[in-house]
């Protein structure tokens, strides 16, 4: 993928969704710096392009019905953020088996040797997103995020 800002968008949204899933159903403060790394505002107090892109990604998740939040904390965080029902259901749902074999082949191979509940955990979108983030591969992160949220699917 040639557009670095799109790769960053997929990575930022993946990290945010994993953080929210890990805290679900509690509301958490979702800080940009925890997702995109530290930022040093300029002499006028303006954040970097990278920081603002990440903040925009968090707002986009809310606009698309995947996240709810009470307020923003300046341009630094979403206050009291939580996954919507649609996002939780999507992240918890079983991914396409072909996608699982492509993006997490080791888990797909183990699937036959583990109890059904663990097999189901290995086949969810949240598992694939976590595995893609662990791999640090922009291509894998983009693939799983597209499959989970953009290929003919809507949040609501």
ZADO-1210 file (C-alpha; in nm, 4 decimals, padded with zeros to 6 digits):
<atoms>
<atom x="00.0000" y="00.0000" z="00.0000" code="UNK" pos="1"/>
<atom x="00.1558" y="00.3259" z="-00.1121" code="UNK" pos="2"/>
<atom x="-00.0454" y="00.5734" z="00.0972" code="UNK" pos="3"/>
<atom x="00.1242" y="00.5903" z="00.4364" code="UNK" pos="4"/>
<atom x="-00.1626" y="00.7913" z="00.5869" code="UNK" pos="5"/>
<atom x="-00.4049" y="00.5086" z="00.5045" code="UNK" pos="6"/>
<atom x="-00.1704" y="00.2503" z="00.6592" code="UNK" pos="7"/>
<atom x="-00.1510" y="00.4690" z="00.9705" code="UNK" pos="8"/>
<atom x="-00.5315" y="00.4989" z="00.9743" code="UNK" pos="9"/>
<atom x="-00.5744" y="00.1202" z="00.9719" code="UNK" pos="10"/>
<atom x="-00.3108" y="00.0763" z="01.2423" code="UNK" pos="11"/>
<atom x="-00.4536" y="00.3543" z="01.4627" code="UNK" pos="12"/>
<atom x="-00.8092" y="00.2250" z="01.4370" code="UNK" pos="13"/>
<atom x="-00.6933" y="-00.1326" z="01.5003" code="UNK" pos="14"/>
<atom x="-00.5044" y="-00.0308" z="01.8160" code="UNK" pos="15"/>
<atom x="-00.7980" y="00.1779" z="01.9401" code="UNK" pos="16"/>
<atom x="-01.0487" y="-00.1023" z="01.8831" code="UNK" pos="17"/>
<atom x="-00.8269" y="-00.3550" z="02.0625" code="UNK" pos="18"/>
<atom x="-00.7874" y="-00.1182" z="02.3601" code="UNK" pos="19"/>
<atom x="-01.1631" y="-00.0674" z="02.3763" code="UNK" pos="20"/>
<atom x="-01.2340" y="-00.4398" z="02.3360" code="UNK" pos="21"/>
<atom x="-00.9867" y="-00.5216" z="02.6148" code="UNK" pos="22"/>
<atom x="-01.1696" y="-00.2803" z="02.8453" code="UNK" pos="23"/>
<atom x="-01.5231" y="-00.3682" z="02.7353" code="UNK" pos="24"/>
<atom x="-01.7797" y="-00.2978" z="02.8755" code="UNK" pos="25"/>
<atom x="-01.6007" y="-00.0393" z="03.0889" code="UNK" pos="26"/>
<atom x="-01.5615" y="00.3114" z="02.9542" code="UNK" pos="27"/>
<atom x="-01.1985" y="00.4140" z="02.9154" code="UNK" pos="28"/>
<atom x="-01.0050" y="00.7242" z="02.8196" code="UNK" pos="29"/>
<atom x="-00.8515" y="00.6635" z="02.4788" code="UNK" pos="30"/>
<atom x="-00.5321" y="00.8700" z="02.4477" code="UNK" pos="31"/>
<atom x="-00.3804" y="00.9540" z="02.1095" code="UNK" pos="32"/>
<atom x="-00.0268" y="00.9220" z="02.2493" code="UNK" pos="33"/>
<atom x="-00.0994" y="00.5629" z="02.3589" code="UNK" pos="34"/>
<atom x="-00.1869" y="00.4836" z="01.9976" code="UNK" pos="35"/>
<atom x="00.0375" y="00.7014" z="01.7793" code="UNK" pos="36"/>
<atom x="00.3247" y="00.7651" z="02.0181" code="UNK" pos="37"/>
<atom x="00.4492" y="01.0811" z="02.1896" code="UNK" pos="38"/>
<atom x="00.3867" y="01.4187" z="02.0336" code="UNK" pos="39"/>
<atom x="00.5579" y="01.7504" z="02.0947" code="UNK" pos="40"/>
<atom x="00.3282" y="02.0384" z="02.0040" code="UNK" pos="41"/>
<atom x="00.4994" y="02.3251" z="01.8234" code="UNK" pos="42"/>
<atom x="00.5651" y="02.6701" z="01.9699" code="UNK" pos="43"/>
<atom x="00.1993" y="02.7614" z="01.9083" code="UNK" pos="44"/>
<atom x="00.0685" y="02.4522" z="02.0869" code="UNK" pos="45"/>
<atom x="-00.0362" y="02.2794" z="01.7648" code="UNK" pos="46"/>
<atom x="-00.0013" y="01.9039" z="01.7424" code="UNK" pos="47"/>
<atom x="00.1839" y="01.7243" z="01.4626" code="UNK" pos="48"/>
<atom x="00.0120" y="01.5998" z="01.1487" code="UNK" pos="49"/>
<atom x="00.0554" y="01.2413" z="01.2760" code="UNK" pos="50"/>
<atom x="-00.1090" y="01.3194" z="01.6101" code="UNK" pos="51"/>
<atom x="-00.4012" y="01.4965" z="01.4435" code="UNK" pos="52"/>
<atom x="-00.4479" y="01.2123" z="01.1942" code="UNK" pos="53"/>
<atom x="-00.4752" y="00.9665" z="01.4820" code="UNK" pos="54"/>
<atom x="-00.7185" y="01.1927" z="01.6675" code="UNK" pos="55"/>
<atom x="-00.9208" y="01.2195" z="01.3463" code="UNK" pos="56"/>
<atom x="-00.9264" y="00.8395" z="01.3201" code="UNK" pos="57"/>
<atom x="-01.0733" y="00.8147" z="01.6699" code="UNK" pos="58"/>
<atom x="-01.3419" y="01.0698" z="01.5847" code="UNK" pos="59"/>
<atom x="-01.4121" y="00.8820" z="01.2609" code="UNK" pos="60"/>
<atom x="-01.4731" y="00.5595" z="01.4565" code="UNK" pos="61"/>
<atom x="-01.7387" y="00.7467" z="01.6549" code="UNK" pos="62"/>
<atom x="-01.8927" y="00.9076" z="01.3460" code="UNK" pos="63"/>
<atom x="-01.9226" y="00.5633" z="01.1859" code="UNK" pos="64"/>
<atom x="-02.1045" y="00.4198" z="01.4881" code="UNK" pos="65"/>
<atom x="-01.8239" y="00.1976" z="01.6185" code="UNK" pos="66"/>
<atom x="-01.7363" y="00.3966" z="01.9318" code="UNK" pos="67"/>
<atom x="-01.9266" y="00.6162" z="02.1774" code="UNK" pos="68"/>
<atom x="-01.7603" y="00.8729" z="02.4026" code="UNK" pos="69"/>
<atom x="-01.8673" y="01.1428" z="02.6464" code="UNK" pos="70"/>
<atom x="-01.6314" y="01.4217" z="02.5381" code="UNK" pos="71"/>
<atom x="-01.2894" y="01.4927" z="02.3976" code="UNK" pos="72"/>
<atom x="-00.9979" y="01.5883" z="02.6203" code="UNK" pos="73"/>
<atom x="-00.8651" y="01.8738" z="02.4083" code="UNK" pos="74"/>
<atom x="-00.7211" y="01.7042" z="02.0982" code="UNK" pos="75"/>
<atom x="-00.5491" y="01.4430" z="02.3101" code="UNK" pos="76"/>
<atom x="-00.8091" y="01.1797" z="02.3949" code="UNK" pos="77"/>
<atom x="-01.1648" y="01.0562" z="02.3860" code="UNK" pos="78"/>
<atom x="-01.3102" y="01.0704" z="02.7365" code="UNK" pos="79"/>
<atom x="-01.5118" y="00.7712" z="02.8581" code="UNK" pos="80"/>
<atom x="-01.5015" y="00.5821" z="02.5276" code="UNK" pos="81"/>
<atom x="-01.6666" y="00.2432" z="02.4774" code="UNK" pos="82"/>
<atom x="-01.7383" y="00.0148" z="02.1832" code="UNK" pos="83"/>
<atom x="-02.0881" y="00.0232" z="02.0415" code="UNK" pos="84"/>
<atom x="-02.2867" y="-00.2973" z="02.0245" code="UNK" pos="85"/>
<atom x="-02.2242" y="-00.3178" z="01.6493" code="UNK" pos="86"/>
<atom x="-01.8468" y="-00.2906" z="01.6934" code="UNK" pos="87"/>
<atom x="-01.8394" y="-00.5430" z="01.9781" code="UNK" pos="88"/>
<atom x="-02.0442" y="-00.7919" z="01.7777" code="UNK" pos="89"/>
<atom x="-01.8258" y="-00.7444" z="01.4704" code="UNK" pos="90"/>
<atom x="-01.4998" y="-00.7868" z="01.6614" code="UNK" pos="91"/>
<atom x="-01.6366" y="-01.0961" z="01.8384" code="UNK" pos="92"/>
<atom x="-01.7718" y="-01.2546" z="01.5212" code="UNK" pos="93"/>
<atom x="-01.6074" y="-01.5403" z="01.3349" code="UNK" pos="94"/>
<atom x="-01.3899" y="-01.4325" z="01.0436" code="UNK" pos="95"/>
<atom x="-01.3932" y="-01.5965" z="00.7043" code="UNK" pos="96"/>
<atom x="-01.1895" y="-01.9216" z="00.7225" code="UNK" pos="97"/>
<atom x="-00.9876" y="-01.8213" z="00.4149" code="UNK" pos="98"/>
<atom x="-00.8870" y="-01.4981" z="00.5865" code="UNK" pos="99"/>
<atom x="-00.7912" y="-01.6916" z="00.8987" code="UNK" pos="100"/>
<atom x="-00.5686" y="-01.9287" z="00.6993" code="UNK" pos="101"/>
<atom x="-00.4074" y="-01.6352" z="00.5180" code="UNK" pos="102"/>
<atom x="-00.3474" y="-01.4020" z="00.8128" code="UNK" pos="103"/>
<atom x="-00.2995" y="-01.6470" z="01.1017" code="UNK" pos="104"/>
<atom x="-00.1865" y="-01.9792" z="00.9517" code="UNK" pos="105"/>
<atom x="-00.0407" y="-02.1072" z="01.2809" code="UNK" pos="106"/>
<atom x="-00.3735" y="-02.0541" z="01.4581" code="UNK" pos="107"/>
<atom x="-00.5604" y="-02.2183" z="01.1705" code="UNK" pos="108"/>
<atom x="-00.3373" y="-02.5264" z="01.2000" code="UNK" pos="109"/>
<atom x="-00.3875" y="-02.5448" z="01.5777" code="UNK" pos="110"/>
<atom x="-00.7646" y="-02.5086" z="01.5436" code="UNK" pos="111"/>
<atom x="-00.8191" y="-02.8821" z="01.4988" code="UNK" pos="112"/>
<atom x="-00.6199" y="-02.9667" z="01.8130" code="UNK" pos="113"/>
<atom x="-00.7885" y="-02.7366" z="02.0643" code="UNK" pos="114"/>
<atom x="-01.1266" y="-02.7345" z="02.2416" code="UNK" pos="115"/>
<atom x="-01.4158" y="-02.5706" z="02.0525" code="UNK" pos="116"/>
<atom x="-01.4236" y="-02.2592" z="02.2733" code="UNK" pos="117"/>
<atom x="-01.0567" y="-02.1867" z="02.2065" code="UNK" pos="118"/>
<atom x="-01.1036" y="-02.2666" z="01.8382" code="UNK" pos="119"/>
<atom x="-01.3805" y="-02.0068" z="01.8278" code="UNK" pos="120"/>
<atom x="-01.1561" y="-01.7488" z="01.9983" code="UNK" pos="121"/>
<atom x="-00.8851" y="-01.8158" z="01.7363" code="UNK" pos="122"/>
<atom x="-01.1282" y="-01.7437" z="01.4564" code="UNK" pos="123"/>
<atom x="-01.2637" y="-01.4030" z="01.5603" code="UNK" pos="124"/>
<atom x="-01.1832" y="-01.0686" z="01.4039" code="UNK" pos="125"/>
<atom x="-01.0394" y="-00.9395" z="01.7318" code="UNK" pos="126"/>
<atom x="-00.7945" y="-01.2316" z="01.7337" code="UNK" pos="127"/>
<atom x="-00.6915" y="-01.1553" z="01.3755" code="UNK" pos="128"/>
<atom x="-00.6486" y="-00.7853" z="01.4530" code="UNK" pos="129"/>
<atom x="-00.4317" y="-00.8653" z="01.7559" code="UNK" pos="130"/>
<atom x="-00.2211" y="-01.1070" z="01.5497" code="UNK" pos="131"/>
<atom x="-00.1809" y="-00.8507" z="01.2721" code="UNK" pos="132"/>
<atom x="-00.0696" y="-00.5850" z="01.5217" code="UNK" pos="133"/>
<atom x="00.1791" y="-00.8297" z="01.6764" code="UNK" pos="134"/>
<atom x="00.3231" y="-00.8978" z="01.3316" code="UNK" pos="135"/>
<atom x="00.3842" y="-00.5228" z="01.2787" code="UNK" pos="136"/>
<atom x="00.2979" y="-00.5807" z="00.9123" code="UNK" pos="137"/>
<atom x="00.1099" y="-00.2861" z="00.7614" code="UNK" pos="138"/>
<atom x="-00.0209" y="-00.5155" z="00.4890" code="UNK" pos="139"/>
<atom x="-00.1668" y="-00.7668" z="00.7370" code="UNK" pos="140"/>
<atom x="-00.3188" y="-00.4912" z="00.9506" code="UNK" pos="141"/>
<atom x="-00.4772" y="-00.3330" z="00.6422" code="UNK" pos="142"/>
<atom x="-00.6101" y="-00.6691" z="00.5189" code="UNK" pos="143"/>
<atom x="-00.7802" y="-00.7618" z="00.8433" code="UNK" pos="144"/>
<atom x="-00.9263" y="-00.4147" z="00.9010" code="UNK" pos="145"/>
<atom x="-01.0650" y="-00.4057" z="00.5471" code="UNK" pos="146"/>
<atom x="-01.2145" y="-00.7521" z="00.5901" code="UNK" pos="147"/>
<atom x="-01.3649" y="-00.6705" z="00.9291" code="UNK" pos="148"/>
<atom x="-01.5110" y="-00.3289" z="00.8555" code="UNK" pos="149"/>
<atom x="-01.5012" y="-00.2292" z="00.4899" code="UNK" pos="150"/>
<atom x="-01.5891" y="-00.5165" z="00.2584" code="UNK" pos="151"/>
<atom x="-01.9610" y="-00.4669" z="00.2105" code="UNK" pos="152"/>
<atom x="-02.0249" y="-00.4319" z="00.5816" code="UNK" pos="153"/>
<atom x="-02.1662" y="-00.1542" z="00.7912" code="UNK" pos="154"/>
<atom x="-02.1402" y="-00.0868" z="01.1617" code="UNK" pos="155"/>
<atom x="-02.5106" y="-00.0688" z="01.2182" code="UNK" pos="156"/>
</atoms>
